[in-house]
Amino acid sequence: MLTVPDPETDARKRTVAIVGAVAVTAGIAALALHLGHWAYKSKNAAMHQRRLERLLSLKPHVRQVVAAFEQEGTRPLAVARTPEELAAAADRWAGPRRDETVAEGSRRSSTRVFSAGDVRYFVYFDESGTMNGFTLVVD
């Protein structure tokens, strides 16, 4: 026996299939964008970490650090020589790493804060002006 297809049922099935396909495609696209963003942030943070580790291994003087950062466009944000200045800089720029930056900076003679795009460097110096540590803060 031959059955006549119901046009309403076919239209509903098509609509459900199209909506389902769009939803799956949107989900896959959102996942791809999320993973791409995560990979970029991870690579960016690792690059800055390696860069500062390499700089630290050279034991540069504060003048050298400031000049090098200035030359490449890394902006100075603050100089902290007292616990109050350090706490204010950490409150403003350290975000979730505030306590770490205060703890590290309090063991050093001075802390300088720099901005490199969406990354902030808390660079620590001893009493002779030699770089002896850093904390990296990534947004």
N, CA, C and O atoms as CSV, one atom per row, in Angstrom:
chain,resi,resn,atom,element,x,y,z
A,1,MET,N,N,0.833,-1.170,0.000
A,1,MET,CA,C,0.000,0.000,0.000
A,1,MET,C,C,0.882,1.239,0.000
A,1,MET,O,O,1.870,1.307,0.731
A,2,LEU,N,N,0.540,2.169,-0.782
A,2,LEU,CA,C,1.263,3.419,-0.906
A,2,LEU,C,C,0.744,4.413,0.118
A,2,LEU,O,O,-0.462,4.575,0.309
A,3,THR,N,N,1.703,5.081,0.776
A,3,THR,CA,C,1.293,6.132,1.707
A,3,THR,C,C,1.710,7.470,1.136
A,3,THR,O,O,2.769,7.598,0.520
A,4,VAL,N,N,0.893,8.431,1.342
A,4,VAL,CA,C,1.160,9.777,0.858
A,4,VAL,C,C,1.892,10.531,1.972
A,4,VAL,O,O,1.396,10.606,3.096
A,5,PRO,N,N,3.064,11.088,1.668
A,5,PRO,CA,C,3.781,11.823,2.703
A,5,PRO,C,C,2.995,13.050,3.150
A,5,PRO,O,O,2.374,13.752,2.351
A,6,ASP,N,N,3.046,13.274,4.440
A,6,ASP,CA,C,2.355,14.430,5.015
A,6,ASP,C,C,3.289,15.633,4.915
A,6,ASP,O,O,4.370,15.607,5.503
A,7,PRO,N,N,2.909,16.685,4.190
A,7,PRO,CA,C,3.789,17.836,4.023
A,7,PRO,C,C,4.126,18.519,5.339
A,7,PRO,O,O,5.236,19.029,5.489
A,8,GLU,N,N,3.208,18.545,6.294
A,8,GLU,CA,C,3.487,19.191,7.590
A,8,GLU,C,C,4.542,18.414,8.365
A,8,GLU,O,O,5.436,19.016,8.960
A,9,THR,N,N,4.453,17.093,8.368
A,9,THR,CA,C,5.418,16.260,9.084
A,9,THR,C,C,6.802,16.408,8.461
A,9,THR,O,O,7.796,16.520,9.178
A,10,ASP,N,N,6.874,16.409,7.139
A,10,ASP,CA,C,8.160,16.586,6.456
A,10,ASP,C,C,8.767,17.951,6.769
A,10,ASP,O,O,9.973,18.049,6.996
A,11,ALA,N,N,7.961,18.994,6.787
A,11,ALA,CA,C,8.451,20.343,7.092
A,11,ALA,C,C,8.977,20.415,8.519
A,11,ALA,O,O,10.013,21.033,8.764
A,12,ARG,N,N,8.277,19.790,9.462
A,12,ARG,CA,C,8.742,19.776,10.859
A,12,ARG,C,C,10.062,19.032,10.986
A,12,ARG,O,O,10.966,19.485,11.688
A,13,LYS,N,N,10.177,17.900,10.317
A,13,LYS,CA,C,11.420,17.119,10.374
A,13,LYS,C,C,12.591,17.925,9.808
A,13,LYS,O,O,13.692,17.924,10.359
A,14,ARG,N,N,12.326,18.613,8.691
A,14,ARG,CA,C,13.362,19.444,8.095
A,14,ARG,C,C,13.777,20.571,9.043
A,14,ARG,O,O,14.964,20.856,9.199
A,15,THR,N,N,12.796,21.202,9.669
A,15,THR,CA,C,13.063,22.296,10.598
A,15,THR,C,C,13.895,21.803,11.779
A,15,THR,O,O,14.868,22.447,12.173
A,16,VAL,N,N,13.511,20.665,12.338
A,16,VAL,CA,C,14.256,20.099,13.471
A,16,VAL,C,C,15.683,19.767,13.042
A,16,VAL,O,O,16.624,20.034,13.791
A,17,ALA,N,N,15.861,19.199,11.871
A,17,ALA,CA,C,17.198,18.853,11.387
A,17,ALA,C,C,18.052,20.106,11.185
A,17,ALA,O,O,19.230,20.123,11.543
A,18,ILE,N,N,17.458,21.148,10.615
A,18,ILE,CA,C,18.202,22.389,10.374
A,18,ILE,C,C,18.576,23.054,11.690
A,18,ILE,O,O,19.721,23.471,11.868
A,19,VAL,N,N,17.633,23.156,12.608
A,19,VAL,CA,C,17.912,23.774,13.912
A,19,VAL,C,C,18.977,22.965,14.656
A,19,VAL,O,O,19.880,23.536,15.267
A,20,GLY,N,N,18.869,21.655,14.604
A,20,GLY,CA,C,19.870,20.803,15.253
A,20,GLY,C,C,21.249,20.997,14.657
A,20,GLY,O,O,22.236,21.093,15.385
A,21,ALA,N,N,21.322,21.055,13.336
A,21,ALA,CA,C,22.612,21.253,12.665
A,21,ALA,C,C,23.217,22.607,13.004
A,21,ALA,O,O,24.425,22.710,13.221
A,22,VAL,N,N,22.387,23.649,13.052
A,22,VAL,CA,C,22.870,24.985,13.406
A,22,VAL,C,C,23.380,24.995,14.850
A,22,VAL,O,O,24.428,25.575,15.134
A,23,ALA,N,N,22.643,24.354,15.760
A,23,ALA,CA,C,23.052,24.316,17.166
A,23,ALA,C,C,24.376,23.568,17.338
A,23,ALA,O,O,25.249,24.019,18.079
A,24,VAL,N,N,24.527,22.441,16.665
A,24,VAL,CA,C,25.775,21.682,16.762
A,24,VAL,C,C,26.936,22.486,16.170
A,24,VAL,O,O,28.023,22.523,16.748
A,25,THR,N,N,26.714,23.122,15.033
A,25,THR,CA,C,27.755,23.934,14.401
A,25,THR,C,C,28.160,25.105,15.294
A,25,THR,O,O,29.345,25.402,15.442
A,26,ALA,N,N,27.167,25.764,15.886
A,26,ALA,CA,C,27.467,26.884,16.790
A,26,ALA,C,C,28.250,26.396,18.011
A,26,ALA,O,O,29.178,27.067,18.462
A,27,GLY,N,N,27.886,25.252,18.536
A,27,GLY,CA,C,28.608,24.694,19.680
A,27,GLY,C,C,30.054,24.371,19.345
A,27,GLY,O,O,30.959,24.658,20.127
A,28,ILE,N,N,30.266,23.776,18.182
A,28,ILE,CA,C,31.630,23.444,17.752
A,28,ILE,C,C,32.441,24.725,17.521
A,28,ILE,O,O,33.612,24.795,17.895
A,29,ALA,N,N,31.818,25.734,16.906
A,29,ALA,CA,C,32.515,27.002,16.675
A,29,ALA,C,C,32.877,27.668,18.004
A,29,ALA,O,O,33.986,28.181,18.155
A,30,ALA,N,N,31.953,27.664,18.965
A,30,ALA,CA,C,32.235,28.261,20.276
A,30,ALA,C,C,33.368,27.514,20.974
A,30,ALA,O,O,34.237,28.138,21.583
A,31,LEU,N,N,33.368,26.197,20.892
A,31,LEU,CA,C,34.436,25.407,21.500
A,31,LEU,C,C,35.782,25.720,20.843
A,31,LEU,O,O,36.793,25.866,21.528
A,32,ALA,N,N,35.788,25.822,19.509
A,32,ALA,CA,C,37.028,26.133,18.802
A,32,ALA,C,C,37.555,27.512,19.201
A,32,ALA,O,O,38.756,27.675,19.416
A,33,LEU,N,N,36.676,28.498,19.303
A,33,LEU,CA,C,37.100,29.838,19.714
A,33,LEU,C,C,37.627,29.842,21.147
A,33,LEU,O,O,38.629,30.494,21.442
A,34,HIS,N,N,36.957,29.122,22.026
A,34,HIS,CA,C,37.392,29.044,23.427
A,34,HIS,C,C,38.771,28.391,23.520
A,34,HIS,O,O,39.647,28.889,24.227
A,35,LEU,N,N,38.963,27.289,22.817
A,35,LEU,CA,C,40.265,26.616,22.845
A,35,LEU,C,C,41.357,27.480,22.222
A,35,LEU,O,O,42.492,27.485,22.700
A,36,GLY,N,N,41.024,28.207,21.163
A,36,GLY,CA,C,41.996,29.107,20.555
A,36,GLY,C,C,42.409,30.218,21.502
A,36,GLY,O,O,43.588,30.563,21.589
A,37,HIS,N,N,41.438,30.778,22.209
A,37,HIS,CA,C,41.726,31.836,23.189
A,37,HIS,C,C,42.606,31.293,24.306
A,37,HIS,O,O,43.569,31.944,24.710
A,38,TRP,N,N,42.283,30.117,24.804
A,38,TRP,CA,C,43.066,29.488,25.866
A,38,TRP,C,C,44.501,29.244,25.393
A,38,TRP,O,O,45.454,29.514,26.124
A,39,ALA,N,N,44.650,28.735,24.173
A,39,ALA,CA,C,45.990,28.449,23.648
A,39,ALA,C,C,46.794,29.737,23.493
A,39,ALA,O,O,47.983,29.766,23.811
A,40,TYR,N,N,46.158,30.794,23.011
A,40,TYR,CA,C,46.848,32.073,22.857
A,40,TYR,C,C,47.320,32.598,24.201
A,40,TYR,O,O,48.470,33.014,24.339
A,41,LYS,N,N,46.425,32.579,25.207
A,41,LYS,CA,C,46.804,33.079,26.526
A,41,LYS,C,C,47.946,32.259,27.116
A,41,LYS,O,O,48.865,32.815,27.716
A,42,SER,N,N,47.891,30.950,26.948
A,42,SER,CA,C,48.953,30.085,27.483
A,42,SER,C,C,50.282,30.374,26.806
A,42,SER,O,O,51.312,30.494,27.469
A,43,LYS,N,N,50.258,30.486,25.480
A,43,LYS,CA,C,51.486,30.764,24.737
A,43,LYS,C,C,52.031,32.143,25.094
A,43,LYS,O,O,53.238,32.314,25.265
A,44,ASN,N,N,51.144,33.118,25.205
A,44,ASN,CA,C,51.539,34.483,25.536
A,44,ASN,C,C,52.189,34.527,26.926
A,44,ASN,O,O,53.242,35.141,27.102
A,45,ALA,N,N,51.568,33.884,27.893
A,45,ALA,CA,C,52.125,33.871,29.255
A,45,ALA,C,C,53.476,33.163,29.285
A,45,ALA,O,O,54.409,33.627,29.942
A,46,ALA,N,N,53.582,32.052,28.583
A,46,ALA,CA,C,54.851,31.312,28.558
A,46,ALA,C,C,55.959,32.142,27.911
A,46,ALA,O,O,57.103,32.117,28.364
A,47,MET,N,N,55.616,32.878,26.849
A,47,MET,CA,C,56.604,33.719,26.182
A,47,MET,C,C,57.130,34.801,27.130
A,47,MET,O,O,58.339,35.014,27.222
A,48,HIS,N,N,56.224,35.480,27.832
A,48,HIS,CA,C,56.640,36.524,28.769
A,48,HIS,C,C,57.439,35.928,29.928
A,48,HIS,O,O,58.415,36.527,30.381
A,49,GLN,N,N,57.032,34.754,30.407
A,49,GLN,CA,C,57.750,34.085,31.500
A,49,GLN,C,C,59.190,33.794,31.081
A,49,GLN,O,O,60.129,34.107,31.813
A,50,ARG,N,N,59.360,33.196,29.907
A,50,ARG,CA,C,60.719,32.887,29.418
A,50,ARG,C,C,61.536,34.162,29.234
A,50,ARG,O,O,62.726,34.200,29.547
A,51,ARG,N,N,60.898,35.182,28.733
A,51,ARG,CA,C,61.573,36.455,28.494
A,51,ARG,C,C,62.115,37.038,29.802
A,51,ARG,O,O,63.265,37.474,29.864
A,52,LEU,N,N,61.291,37.043,30.829
A,52,LEU,CA,C,61.734,37.599,32.110
A,52,LEU,C,C,62.751,36.692,32.791
A,52,LEU,O,O,63.655,37.184,33.467
A,53,GLU,N,N,62.620,35.376,32.626
A,53,GLU,CA,C,63.624,34.463,33.189
A,53,GLU,C,C,64.987,34.698,32.542
A,53,GLU,O,O,66.015,34.694,33.220
A,54,ARG,N,N,64.984,34.903,31.225
A,54,ARG,CA,C,66.231,35.184,30.515
A,54,ARG,C,C,66.838,36.506,30.997
A,54,ARG,O,O,68.045,36.607,31.217
A,55,LEU,N,N,65.983,37.508,31.154
A,55,LEU,CA,C,66.447,38.802,31.649
A,55,LEU,C,C,67.024,38.666,33.057
A,55,LEU,O,O,68.085,39.216,33.350
A,56,LEU,N,N,66.329,37.936,33.926
A,56,LEU,CA,C,66.793,37.738,35.298
A,56,LEU,C,C,68.158,37.048,35.333
A,56,LEU,O,O,68.994,37.368,36.178
A,57,SER,N,N,68.381,36.113,34.426
A,57,SER,CA,C,69.663,35.391,34.419
A,57,SER,C,C,70.840,36.322,34.109
A,57,SER,O,O,71.983,36.012,34.443
A,58,LEU,N,N,70.558,37.460,33.470
A,58,LEU,CA,C,71.615,38.433,33.153
A,58,LEU,C,C,71.929,39.347,34.330
A,58,LEU,O,O,72.941,40.049,34.313
A,59,LYS,N,N,71.082,39.349,35.344
A,59,LYS,CA,C,71.249,40.202,36.526
A,59,LYS,C,C,71.449,41.675,36.136
A,59,LYS,O,O,72.429,42.295,36.548
A,60,PRO,N,N,70.528,42.232,35.347
A,60,PRO,CA,C,70.709,43.614,34.904
A,60,PRO,C,C,70.433,44.620,36.021
A,60,PRO,O,O,69.753,44.321,37.002
A,61,HIS,N,N,70.970,45.793,35.843
A,61,HIS,CA,C,70.729,46.906,36.758
A,61,HIS,C,C,69.399,47.546,36.380
A,61,HIS,O,O,68.947,47.429,35.241
A,62,VAL,N,N,68.779,48.220,37.339
A,62,VAL,CA,C,67.482,48.842,37.109
A,62,VAL,C,C,67.504,49.770,35.898
A,62,VAL,O,O,66.536,49.810,35.138
A,63,ARG,N,N,68.588,50.515,35.707
A,63,ARG,CA,C,68.683,51.419,34.550
A,63,ARG,C,C,68.601,50.655,33.237
A,63,ARG,O,O,67.968,51.113,32.286
A,64,GLN,N,N,69.244,49.485,33.184
A,64,GLN,CA,C,69.212,48.666,31.974
A,64,GLN,C,C,67.806,48.119,31.705
A,64,GLN,O,O,67.344,48.096,30.564
A,65,VAL,N,N,67.152,47.687,32.753
A,65,VAL,CA,C,65.799,47.144,32.601
A,65,VAL,C,C,64.849,48.230,32.103
A,65,VAL,O,O,64.097,48.022,31.150
A,66,VAL,N,N,64.890,49.375,32.749
A,66,VAL,CA,C,64.003,50.481,32.371
A,66,VAL,C,C,64.276,50.909,30.931
A,66,VAL,O,O,63.340,51.116,30.159
A,67,ALA,N,N,65.543,51.044,30.567
A,67,ALA,CA,C,65.893,51.468,29.209
A,67,ALA,C,C,65.439,50.445,28.168
A,67,ALA,O,O,64.901,50.816,27.125
A,68,ALA,N,N,65.651,49.172,28.448
A,68,ALA,CA,C,65.258,48.123,27.503
A,68,ALA,C,C,63.745,48.090,27.323
A,68,ALA,O,O,63.250,48.012,26.199
A,69,PHE,N,N,63.016,48.149,28.426
A,69,PHE,CA,C,61.559,48.132,28.333
A,69,PHE,C,C,61.043,49.381,27.621
A,69,PHE,O,O,60.116,49.310,26.814
A,70,GLU,N,N,61.649,50.513,27.926
A,70,GLU,CA,C,61.233,51.765,27.287
A,70,GLU,C,C,61.458,51.698,25.773
A,70,GLU,O,O,60.615,52.141,24.993
A,71,GLN,N,N,62.584,51.150,25.375
A,71,GLN,CA,C,62.933,51.052,23.964
A,71,GLN,C,C,61.924,50.197,23.190
A,71,GLN,O,O,61.631,50.485,22.030
A,72,GLU,N,N,61.405,49.174,23.811
A,72,GLU,CA,C,60.466,48.294,23.112
A,72,GLU,C,C,59.008,48.678,23.316
A,72,GLU,O,O,58.119,48.033,22.762
A,73,GLY,N,N,58.750,49.713,24.100
A,73,GLY,CA,C,57.373,50.172,24.274
A,73,GLY,C,C,56.643,49.600,25.479
A,73,GLY,O,O,55.433,49.781,25.609
A,74,THR,N,N,57.355,48.916,26.356
A,74,THR,CA,C,56.759,48.426,27.592
A,74,THR,C,C,56.683,49.603,28.562
A,74,THR,O,O,57.701,50.185,28.934
A,75,ARG,N,N,55.458,49.940,28.962
A,75,ARG,CA,C,55.239,51.166,29.743
A,75,ARG,C,C,55.516,50.974,31.232
A,75,ARG,O,O,55.095,49.970,31.808
A,76,PRO,N,N,56.209,51.906,31.859
A,76,PRO,CA,C,56.347,51.873,33.319
A,76,PRO,C,C,55.038,52.335,33.954
A,76,PRO,O,O,54.426,53.300,33.498
A,77,LEU,N,N,54.614,51.641,35.007
A,77,LEU,CA,C,53.383,52.003,35.704
A,77,LEU,C,C,53.637,52.562,37.098
A,77,LEU,O,O,52.962,53.496,37.530
A,78,ALA,N,N,54.605,51.990,37.795
A,78,ALA,CA,C,54.826,52.419,39.181
A,78,ALA,C,C,56.220,52.028,39.647
A,78,ALA,O,O,56.842,51.103,39.126
A,79,VAL,N,N,56.683,52.762,40.639
A,79,VAL,CA,C,57.904,52.420,41.372
A,79,VAL,C,C,57.505,52.370,42.832
A,79,VAL,O,O,56.958,53.335,43.365
A,80,ALA,N,N,57.779,51.236,43.485
A,80,ALA,CA,C,57.413,51.071,44.894
A,80,ALA,C,C,58.675,50.849,45.716
A,80,ALA,O,O,59.416,49.887,45.515
A,81,ARG,N,N,58.893,51.776,46.654
A,81,ARG,CA,C,60.057,51.655,47.538
A,81,ARG,C,C,59.643,51.442,48.992
A,81,ARG,O,O,60.468,51.084,49.832
A,82,THR,N,N,58.369,51.662,49.282
A,82,THR,CA,C,57.861,51.481,50.652
A,82,THR,C,C,56.762,50.424,50.629
A,82,THR,O,O,56.190,50.145,49.575
A,83,PRO,N,N,56.468,49.838,51.784
A,83,PRO,CA,C,55.371,48.855,51.837
A,83,PRO,C,C,54.026,49.439,51.387
A,83,PRO,O,O,53.214,48.740,50.781
A,84,GLU,N,N,53.800,50.705,51.682
A,84,GLU,CA,C,52.540,51.343,51.277
A,84,GLU,C,C,52.463,51.491,49.756
A,84,GLU,O,O,51.423,51.229,49.153
A,85,GLU,N,N,53.565,51.910,49.147
A,85,GLU,CA,C,53.591,52.034,47.684
A,85,GLU,C,C,53.435,50.674,47.014
A,85,GLU,O,O,52.750,50.544,45.999
A,86,LEU,N,N,54.074,49.666,47.593
A,86,LEU,CA,C,53.969,48.313,47.055
A,86,LEU,C,C,52.530,47.800,47.141
A,86,LEU,O,O,52.005,47.242,46.177
A,87,ALA,N,N,51.908,47.990,48.286
A,87,ALA,CA,C,50.515,47.546,48.455
A,87,ALA,C,C,49.584,48.270,47.489
A,87,ALA,O,O,48.677,47.658,46.925
A,88,ALA,N,N,49.803,49.573,47.295
A,88,ALA,CA,C,48.962,50.337,46.366
A,88,ALA,C,C,49.144,49.837,44.930
A,88,ALA,O,O,48.165,49.695,44.198
A,89,ALA,N,N,50.384,49.572,44.526
A,89,ALA,CA,C,50.638,49.061,43.178
A,89,ALA,C,C,50.031,47.674,42.992
A,89,ALA,O,O,49.441,47.381,41.952
A,90,ALA,N,N,50.177,46.833,43.995
A,90,ALA,CA,C,49.608,45.484,43.918
A,90,ALA,C,C,48.084,45.538,43.875
A,90,ALA,O,O,47.455,44.799,43.117
A,91,ASP,N,N,47.487,46.413,44.690
A,91,ASP,CA,C,46.030,46.564,44.668
A,91,ASP,C,C,45.543,46.968,43.281
A,91,ASP,O,O,44.507,46.499,42.810
A,92,ARG,N,N,46.290,47.826,42.653
A,92,ARG,CA,C,45.846,48.366,41.360
A,92,ARG,C,C,46.137,47.436,40.188
A,92,ARG,O,O,45.315,47.329,39.278
A,93,TRP,N,N,47.301,46.750,40.186
A,93,TRP,CA,C,47.710,46.033,38.983
A,93,TRP,C,C,47.958,44.534,39.136
A,93,TRP,O,O,48.149,43.856,38.126
A,94,ALA,N,N,47.964,43.998,40.329
A,94,ALA,CA,C,48.327,42.579,40.471
A,94,ALA,C,C,47.145,41.626,40.401
A,94,ALA,O,O,47.339,40.424,40.219
A,95,GLY,N,N,45.948,42.124,40.538
A,95,GLY,CA,C,44.770,41.248,40.443
A,95,GLY,C,C,44.845,40.092,41.422
A,95,GLY,O,O,45.096,40.298,42.609
A,96,PRO,N,N,44.629,38.874,40.933
A,96,PRO,CA,C,44.623,37.707,41.825
A,96,PRO,C,C,45.997,37.364,42.396
A,96,PRO,O,O,46.096,36.537,43.303
A,97,ARG,N,N,47.036,37.973,41.890
A,97,ARG,CA,C,48.392,37.699,42.399
A,97,ARG,C,C,48.857,38.790,43.360
A,97,ARG,O,O,50.054,38.947,43.602
A,98,ARG,N,N,47.908,39.535,43.899
A,98,ARG,CA,C,48.220,40.641,44.804
A,98,ARG,C,C,49.080,40.193,45.988
A,98,ARG,O,O,50.133,40.772,46.256
A,99,ASP,N,N,48.625,39.171,46.683
A,99,ASP,CA,C,49.356,38.731,47.880
A,99,ASP,C,C,50.770,38.262,47.543
A,99,ASP,O,O,51.713,38.522,48.290
A,100,GLU,N,N,50.905,37.581,46.434
A,100,GLU,CA,C,52.227,37.111,46.015
A,100,GLU,C,C,53.161,38.280,45.708
A,100,GLU,O,O,54.327,38.270,46.104
A,101,THR,N,N,52.647,39.283,45.005
A,101,THR,CA,C,53.498,40.424,44.662
A,101,THR,C,C,53.903,41.207,45.902
A,101,THR,O,O,55.032,41.687,45.990
A,102,VAL,N,N,52.995,41.338,46.856
A,102,VAL,CA,C,53.330,42.044,48.101
A,102,VAL,C,C,54.374,41.247,48.881
A,102,VAL,O,O,55.329,41.820,49.404
A,103,ALA,N,N,54.194,39.936,48.960
A,103,ALA,CA,C,55.155,39.104,49.699
A,103,ALA,C,C,56.536,39.154,49.049
A,103,ALA,O,O,57.545,39.320,49.734
A,104,GLU,N,N,56.574,39.009,47.737
A,104,GLU,CA,C,57.870,39.056,47.034
A,104,GLU,C,C,58.500,40.438,47.138
A,104,GLU,O,O,59.685,40.564,47.450
A,105,GLY,N,N,57.717,41.464,46.880
A,105,GLY,CA,C,58.237,42.823,46.901
A,105,GLY,C,C,58.698,43.276,48.274
A,105,GLY,O,O,59.623,44.081,48.385
A,106,SER,N,N,58.065,42.766,49.316
A,106,SER,CA,C,58.440,43.189,50.668
A,106,SER,C,C,59.818,42.666,51.064
A,106,SER,O,O,60.434,43.190,51.993
A,107,ARG,N,N,60.304,41.645,50.374
A,107,ARG,CA,C,61.643,41.102,50.655
A,107,ARG,C,C,62.718,41.794,49.814
A,107,ARG,O,O,63.901,41.472,49.924
A,108,ARG,N,N,62.304,42.743,48.978
A,108,ARG,CA,C,63.245,43.421,48.090
A,108,ARG,C,C,63.320,44.902,48.419
A,108,ARG,O,O,62.468,45.437,49.128
A,109,SER,N,N,64.332,45.546,47.905
A,109,SER,CA,C,64.531,46.977,48.153
A,109,SER,C,C,63.520,47.826,47.395
A,109,SER,O,O,63.000,48.808,47.926
A,110,SER,N,N,63.242,47.442,46.148
A,110,SER,CA,C,62.259,48.189,45.366
A,110,SER,C,C,61.585,47.276,44.351
A,110,SER,O,O,62.108,46.225,43.980
A,111,THR,N,N,60.419,47.707,43.919
A,111,THR,CA,C,59.641,46.985,42.917
A,111,THR,C,C,59.228,47.981,41.851
A,111,THR,O,O,58.782,49.087,42.156
A,112,ARG,N,N,59.377,47.582,40.611
A,112,ARG,CA,C,58.895,48.403,39.493
A,112,ARG,C,C,57.843,47.605,38.753
A,112,ARG,O,O,57.972,46.397,38.554
A,113,VAL,N,N,56.799,48.309,38.350
A,113,VAL,CA,C,55.692,47.670,37.645
A,113,VAL,C,C,55.674,48.204,36.216
A,113,VAL,O,O,55.754,49.410,35.983
A,114,PHE,N,N,55.566,47.274,35.264
A,114,PHE,CA,C,55.538,47.621,33.848
A,114,PHE,C,C,54.328,46.966,33.193
A,114,PHE,O,O,53.827,45.943,33.660
A,115,SER,N,N,53.869,47.575,32.107
A,115,SER,CA,C,52.749,47.024,31.345
A,115,SER,C,C,53.212,46.697,29.939
A,115,SER,O,O,53.719,47.554,29.215
A,116,ALA,N,N,53.026,45.434,29.568
A,116,ALA,CA,C,53.340,44.976,28.207
A,116,ALA,C,C,52.053,44.424,27.604
A,116,ALA,O,O,51.833,43.213,27.585
A,117,GLY,N,N,51.214,45.315,27.117
A,117,GLY,CA,C,49.919,44.886,26.580
A,117,GLY,C,C,48.997,44.441,27.700
A,117,GLY,O,O,48.704,45.210,28.615
A,118,ASP,N,N,48.543,43.198,27.625
A,118,ASP,CA,C,47.638,42.674,28.651
A,118,ASP,C,C,48.386,41.946,29.764
A,118,ASP,O,O,47.789,41.192,30.532
A,119,VAL,N,N,49.692,42.178,29.845
A,119,VAL,CA,C,50.540,41.536,30.856
A,119,VAL,C,C,51.231,42.621,31.669
A,119,VAL,O,O,51.680,43.633,31.129
A,120,ARG,N,N,51.307,42.395,32.969
A,120,ARG,CA,C,52.041,43.314,33.835
A,120,ARG,C,C,53.208,42.580,34.483
A,120,ARG,O,O,53.091,41.435,34.920
A,121,TYR,N,N,54.337,43.283,34.529
A,121,TYR,CA,C,55.547,42.752,35.145
A,121,TYR,C,C,55.770,43.470,36.468
A,121,TYR,O,O,55.829,44.699,36.506
A,122,PHE,N,N,55.891,42.723,37.540
A,122,PHE,CA,C,56.364,43.253,38.816
A,122,PHE,C,C,57.817,42.792,38.900
A,122,PHE,O,O,58.090,41.609,39.102
A,123,VAL,N,N,58.741,43.732,38.744
A,123,VAL,CA,C,60.166,43.409,38.703
A,123,VAL,C,C,60.803,43.906,39.987
A,123,VAL,O,O,60.636,45.063,40.373
A,124,TYR,N,N,61.538,43.012,40.646
A,124,TYR,CA,C,62.103,43.306,41.965
A,124,TYR,C,C,63.605,43.554,41.849
A,124,TYR,O,O,64.307,42.914,41.067
A,125,PHE,N,N,64.077,44.522,42.668
A,125,PHE,CA,C,65.485,44.912,42.659
A,125,PHE,C,C,66.023,44.930,44.081
A,125,PHE,O,O,65.302,45.236,45.031
A,126,ASP,N,N,67.310,44.595,44.212
A,126,ASP,CA,C,67.937,44.660,45.531
A,126,ASP,C,C,68.435,46.079,45.793
A,126,ASP,O,O,68.224,46.978,44.979
A,127,GLU,N,N,69.089,46.273,46.923
A,127,GLU,CA,C,69.530,47.621,47.317
A,127,GLU,C,C,70.573,48.217,46.380
A,127,GLU,O,O,70.733,49.437,46.337
A,128,SER,N,N,71.282,47.382,45.632
A,128,SER,CA,C,72.268,47.909,44.671
A,128,SER,C,C,71.637,48.198,43.304
A,128,SER,O,O,72.312,48.690,42.400
A,129,GLY,N,N,70.343,47.893,43.153
A,129,GLY,CA,C,69.651,48.148,41.891
A,129,GLY,C,C,69.694,46.998,40.911
A,129,GLY,O,O,69.335,47.166,39.745
A,130,THR,N,N,70.128,45.824,41.362
A,130,THR,CA,C,70.200,44.650,40.499
A,130,THR,C,C,68.878,43.895,40.534
A,130,THR,O,O,68.315,43.660,41.604
A,131,MET,N,N,68.394,43.521,39.371
A,131,MET,CA,C,67.157,42.736,39.290
A,131,MET,C,C,67.384,41.392,39.963
A,131,MET,O,O,68.370,40.705,39.697
A,132,ASN,N,N,66.438,41.026,40.854
A,132,ASN,CA,C,66.598,39.738,41.530
A,132,ASN,C,C,65.292,38.958,41.648
A,132,ASN,O,O,65.175,38.065,42.487
A,133,GLY,N,N,64.318,39.290,40.817
A,133,GLY,CA,C,63.083,38.513,40.799
A,133,GLY,C,C,62.000,39.236,40.018
A,133,GLY,O,O,62.150,40.397,39.638
A,134,PHE,N,N,60.906,38.524,39.789
A,134,PHE,CA,C,59.771,39.113,39.091
A,134,PHE,C,C,58.514,38.294,39.353
A,134,PHE,O,O,58.580,37.126,39.738
A,135,THR,N,N,57.391,38.920,39.141
A,135,THR,CA,C,56.100,38.239,39.129
A,135,THR,C,C,55.382,38.691,37.874
A,135,THR,O,O,55.337,39.882,37.568
A,136,LEU,N,N,54.830,37.751,37.161
A,136,LEU,CA,C,54.116,38.020,35.926
A,136,LEU,C,C,52.615,37.961,36.198
A,136,LEU,O,O,52.127,36.995,36.785
A,137,VAL,N,N,51.887,38.988,35.776
A,137,VAL,CA,C,50.432,39.011,35.956
A,137,VAL,C,C,49.789,39.099,34.582
A,137,VAL,O,O,49.971,40.079,33.861
A,138,VAL,N,N,49.036,38.067,34.227
A,138,VAL,CA,C,48.379,37.993,32.933
A,138,VAL,C,C,46.880,38.160,33.142
A,138,VAL,O,O,46.285,37.516,34.005
A,139,ASP,N,N,46.277,39.038,32.334
A,139,ASP,CA,C,44.817,39.234,32.424
A,139,ASP,C,C,44.086,37.996,31.952
A,139,ASP,O,O,42.856,37.967,31.952
